[in-house]
Amino acid sequence: MNEKNSLGLNKCFLDEDNPFKLFENWFDEAKKKEINDPNALALGTVGREGIPSVRMVLLKGFDKNGFVFYTNLNSQKGNEIKENPNASMCFHWKSLLRQIRIVGTLKQVDDKTADDYYNSRAYESRIGAWASKQSSILENRKQLLKALDDFRNKYKDKENVPRPKHWSGWNLKPSSIEFWLDGDNRIHERLKYILDKNNKWTKVILSP
Ligand SMILES: Cc1cc2nc3c(=O)[nH]c(=O)nc-3n(C[C@H](O)[C@H](O)[C@H](O)COP(=O)(O)O)c2cc1C
């Protein structure tokens, strides 16, 4: 018989009142077990038209204030977020048979945070952020390769490539975080944390 936590769930749910601590615990497990990109997540956004769209991004930071990823602010997702800051994230770790779902609102990170992360990236990635008008239509691949060359020429000093204004990070401040564990015969285990009106996290368990 598996060990259980006080809610009768598998002990991997711990007995945490703080969902960020449980996230950290599961994410640490994923870093050990997932073959690559344990920080990959599906990001769901909805623009002005109300049409949802989902794509993968990489988690580049998290703390009690939220979950951060970086992107081009003028991309499809960037424009949708500017129209509607509500968004959702979903992590799926196949090696652990676990999922985490987060709902919240997005805010741009401050310039210093974005600069620090941008400057930690490889030179070619920093050049790519300048050259790629992410999500816009290319006439042909050559157009992009030329833009890459142009920016390599413009920013020859690899230690000194400024961050483009159109490239930054978004922080998702969560209003709910759900942890899911695969169970036999689809009798899965689900624990949902919900932020109440007093800014306190409450926990419920959900039917699979
Ligand atoms: C595993 C994985 C990680 C990715 N990480 C990022 C990321 O951190 N930021 C980003 O802008 N695009 C990332 N992408 C590319 C996006 O999925 C997407 O193609 C791109 O951001 C354009 O999306 P949009 O047109 O909805 O704006 C990643 C793709 C994959 C498969």
The ligand as an ORCA input file, in Angstrom:
! r2SCAN-3c Opt
* xyz 0 1
  C      10.040     23.045    -25.994
  C       9.807     24.394    -26.595
  C      10.170     25.528    -25.893
  C       9.951     26.802    -26.413
  N      10.269     27.895    -25.659
  C       9.966     29.135    -26.108
  C      10.161     30.277    -25.273
  O      10.607     30.188    -24.125
  N       9.835     31.493    -25.780
  C       9.331     31.640    -27.050
  O       9.067     32.779    -27.455
  N       9.098     30.578    -27.843
  C       9.404     29.326    -27.412
  N       9.143     28.227    -28.206
  C       8.520     28.447    -29.516
  C       7.008     28.642    -29.321
  O       6.381     27.392    -29.091
  C       6.341     29.342    -30.520
  O       6.629     28.671    -31.726
  C       6.766     30.790    -30.665
  O       6.986     31.428    -29.421
  C       5.719     31.588    -31.447
  O       4.497     31.522    -30.760
  P       3.305     32.587    -31.047
  O       3.209     32.702    -32.543
  O       2.087     31.984    -30.443
  O       3.693     33.873    -30.410
  C       9.374     26.943    -27.708
  C       9.004     25.790    -28.421
  C       9.214     24.540    -27.872
  C       8.773     23.322    -28.647
*
